Amino acid sequence: MVEIIVHKAIQDEYPDDFAWCYGCGRLNEKGHHFRTGWHGEQTMTIFTPKPEHLALPGFVYGGLIASFVDCHGTGSASLALHRKNGHDVGEGAEPPRFVTASLKVDFVKPTPHGVALKALGTVHEIHPKKWKVETEVYADGELCARGEVVAVVMPSTFIK
């Protein structure tokens, strides 16, 4: 089996003040550390659920899937706007930060535990400060969930 990883993640570029999210914050010791990068023209996040992420033996807790879709969506929006602004991950430019305005998740089938999950996203700009990300979550190549995040550029009121 070939392991797929995200080499250049947008979350690695977030300034320390904004790297604390439980889902994708690299500085949150107890967080999931979701990492989102480009996969061709789509975005991708890979995550392997831990033993505590069970709904019942053999299956992943739906709340984890929702968190996965949520952080994948905001990370994807950041990637897209960063690219639109003429930047790539890893070149040192600070990327825009997004927050979730809307989150929708449809569970297509139970998500098996014990395998890596892959979120693939398609990003659509709907306003200069508002982006929609459609996400599909796969486990072992099987579609398990579909999600949609409407992400907005983080308002200045979030900044100290």
Secondary structure, DSSP 8 states (H G I E B T S, - for coil): ------SS-GGGGS-GGG---TTT-TT-TTS----EEEETTEEEEEE---GGGEEETTEE-HHHHHHHHHHHHHHHHHHHHHHHTT--TTSS-----EEEEEEEEEE-S--BSSS-EEEEEEEEEEETTEEEEEEEEEETTEEEEEEEEEEEE--GGG--
